[in-house]
Amino acid sequence: MSASLVVSAGASSHTGRRRSLNEDAYLASAPVFLVADGMGGHEAGERASAAVVDAFSPLIGRPALVLDDVRRALGDAKDAVEALSSESTGRAGTTLSGVVLAAVDGMGYWLVLNIGDSRTYRLADGELEQITVDHSVVQELIEAGELTVEESATDHRRNIITRAIGAGSTGDADYWMFPAELGDRILICSDGLSSEISDDDIREIVFVESDPQRAADVLVSRAVSAGGRDNVTAVVVDAVLVASRPGSPVAADEPDVADTRPRESAGGMR
C-alpha cells in the first residue's frame, strides 16, 4: 500500500534556562508527529509526557491512520498517565498536540489533535495559521469578550490550562481534518516556544528556513535566547509528496472531525 502523504521532518527540544528537567517529549516519525508537555512535579510531568509518546509509538511505520487509531492510542495514554498519578506523590499530567498522516479515498490528509495549550500551526502559501485552539483560561476569556489577545499575553491567569491528559482532567481532545497540499509545513510546539516568541517571528523562521531540522533548531534556539523560562520543543513536518484527486471531500458523517478552521485563538502559558 503506497502512502498518500509523504513527509520530511525535524525536531528539537531544550530544557530552557530555568528548569532542571525537560518535561517535554515528542514523537516525530511517520505517520505520527506529536509534542507532549508534562506537568506535576517530582518527575511526574516527565513520566507523563513519556507515557503519551510510548502509547503512540506502536503506530509508527503505517502509511496512514484513521481517527479510531488515534482514539485508541489516546485511551492507552490516559490510562498510563492515570496510573502514574496513583503511584507518585505528584499529580501527573500532560498536554498533547500534533498531527497524524491520514487518507480519504486515496487523498493525503492532515489529522490534527489537541489537548491543552501546546499548539499545531500550518504554513501554507506563506501564511501561518494556528490550527489548534488553546484549552486555557485566557482563551475562554477571549471568546467571552472579556479579554483581548494582546491583554492575554500578560494576564496573570495565562498559566492556567483547562484540559490535560491526567491531572484530574477528562482529557477530551479536539480534532481537525483537512486535505494536505504539496508544500504544506506543519509546526507542533510546546508553549515554551509560543510564550517566548511571537507568531510573526515563528512565521518568519518557518518561512525562511527550508530544511525542517534547521527550522526546528532555530525555533528552539530563538525561544531559549528570548528567555527560556520553560522547556521548549518544536517538531516541523513538510509535505513532500501528496496524492490528491479533486472533488473527494471528507466524509460528512465522520464523528468529531471536519474540514474546519479554528475560532480566534490565543494561548495560555504554564
N, C-alpha and C positions, 0 to 999 in steps of 0.2 A: 504494500500500500504506500503510495507516494504521498509526501507531505504537501498539504495545500498552502502552507505558510512556512517558509524557511527564514531563519533569523541569524543575526550575528549579535553577540552580547559582550558586555564588560561589566565588572562590578568592583566596588571599592568600599572599604569600611575603616573607621578610625575611632579610637576610644574618646577622642576630644581632649581638651586641656584640663578639664575639671573632674573627670570621672576616673576611678581606679579600675573599673571593669567595663568591658564593652558588652552591653546587654542587647545590642542589635544582632540579628542573624539574618542571613539571606540565602536564597536559592536562585541560581542563575544557570540553569541547564534545561534545554528544550525538552518538553513544552511548558516548563514551569518557571516563572520568574517572580519571586516574592521577597518582601522585606518585612521582618517582624521586629518590633521594638519592645523589648521586655521591660517589666517593672515589678516591684515588690520587695526589693532589698534582700540582704542575706543570700545573695546569688540566686534568688528565686526568679528574677527577671531574666537573667542569663539562661537559666534552665528552661524557662517557659518559651522563650523565643527559639531555643534549640529544639524543643519538643515539637513545635509547629513545623520547622524545617524537616525534622525526621518524619513527620506524618505525611508530608507531601512528596518526600524523596522517592517512594516507590513508583511514582508516576513518570519519572524521568525516562526518556527514551521512546515514548509513544509518539506517533506522528501528530496526533491531535487528541483533545479531551472534550468531554461533554459536561454539562452542568452537574449531573449526578456524580461524576468522578470527583469534582471539586467538593461537593457537599459531603461525600463520604470521607474524604481526607480531612475536611474541616471538622467533622464529627470526631474523628480519631484524635485530632489536635486538641479539641476541647476536653476530651476525656483525659488525655495525657497531662494537660495543664491543671485540671482539677485535682488529679492525683498528686501533683507536686504540692498544691496548696495544703492538702491534708497531711503531707509528710513533713513539711517545714514550718518554721515559725513565721516566715514571710508569707504574704498573700500573693501567690504567683499570678502574673497576668502578662498579656502582651497584645499589642496592636498587630494588624496584618493588612498589608496592601500588596497588590500585584496584578499580574496578567498571566493567563494561560493561553496557549495556542489552540484554537478551535476551528471547526469546519462546518459549513452548512451547504449541502448539495455540491460538494467539491470546491467550494469557495473558502478562502482563508479569512478567519475572523479572530478578533481580539475578544477575549472574555475576561473582564476586569472584576476583581472583588475587593472589598474594603471593609475593615472593622477598626474603628479608632481614627487617629489623626496622622498616621503615615499616609503618604499620597502617591497617586499614579497620575502622571501627565502624558500628553501626547503632543509631539511636534509634527505638524503636517503643513506643507506649503509655507514653511517659515513661521507659522503661528503656533504658539504654545498654549495648550488648553489643559486645565486641570479637570480630569475626568471624575475622580472621586470627590465626595463631599465629606468634609471632616465631621466626625462624631465628637463634638466638643461643645462646651457651654457657650463659648463666644459665637460659634456658628449658629446655634439656636437663637441667640440674642440678635444676630444679624438678620435672620429670617423673620424674627418678630418685629423688626424695625426699631429695636431698642439700642442698637449699636451699629456703627459704620465699620466698613472693612478697615479703614485707617485707624479707628479707635481700637479695634480688636488687637492690633499689634502690641499695644502697651497695657491692655486691660489686665487687672490683677487676677481675673478668672481664666486667663488664657492657658493655664496649665491643666485645666480640668477636662478630662475626656468623659464621654457619656456611654461609650461602648468599648468592650475589650473582650478578648478570649481569657476567661478566668477572672480573677479579682472581683468576684461577685456579680459579674455582668452576664447577660444572656448570650452574648457573643454572636448576635444575629448579623449576618453580612448583607451588604448591598452589592448588587451585580449590575454590570452594563455589558452589552454585547454589540459589536459593530464591525462592519467589514474592514479588513486590513487593506491598505493601499501601499504599493511599492514606494519606498522612501519614507514610510512612517518611522518615527523614532518614539519609543516609549521610555519614560523615566519613572522609576519607582524609588522612593526615598523615605527615610525616617524623618521625623520632624526636627531632628538635629540639623538637617540641611535647610529645610524650608523656613525654619525660625531664624536662621543666621543670614541668609542671602535672599534677596527679593526675587519675585518671579521674572522680572525683567533681566536680572543678572543670570538666573537659571537659563532663560531662553537664549541669551547671548552665548553662553558656554555650549549648550547642546546644539546650537545652530552652527557655531564656528568649528568646533572640534569634530572632525569627520569620523575618527575612529572611536567606537563605543567604549573601549577600555580607557583610552585617553580622556574621553569626556567624563567618565565616572571618576577617574583620578583627579581631574581638575576641579570638578564639583566639590568633592570631599575636601581637597586641599583648600579651596576658597572658603568653605564653611569653617574649617578649623582656624584659618587665618583671621576670619571675621570675629572670632570669639571662642568657638569650640566649646560652648557651655554644656553640650550634651554629646552623646555618641552620634556619629554621623555615618550614614550608609547610603549609597546610590547604586542602582542597577540600571543600565542603559541597554535597550533592546532595539535593534534595527531590522526592519522588514527588507530582506534582500531578494526574496522570490515569493511572489503571491499568485496563486491560482485564483482566477476570478471569471465569472460569467455574469454579464449584465442581466438585471431583471429577476434575480433569485433572492427574495427577501428573507429575513429571519422569520422563522415560524411564529405566527401571531399567538399561538396557544402555548408557547414555551413559558412556564411559570417563572415569575420574578426576573425575567430577562427581556430586554427590548433594545432596539436601536435608539439609544437615548443620549441626551446631553444633560449634565447636571445643572441644578439651580446655582445661583450666585454662591461662591464659596470663599471661605477664609478659614485658615487653620488655627487650631489651638496648639499650645506647646506644653510639653511636660518636662 
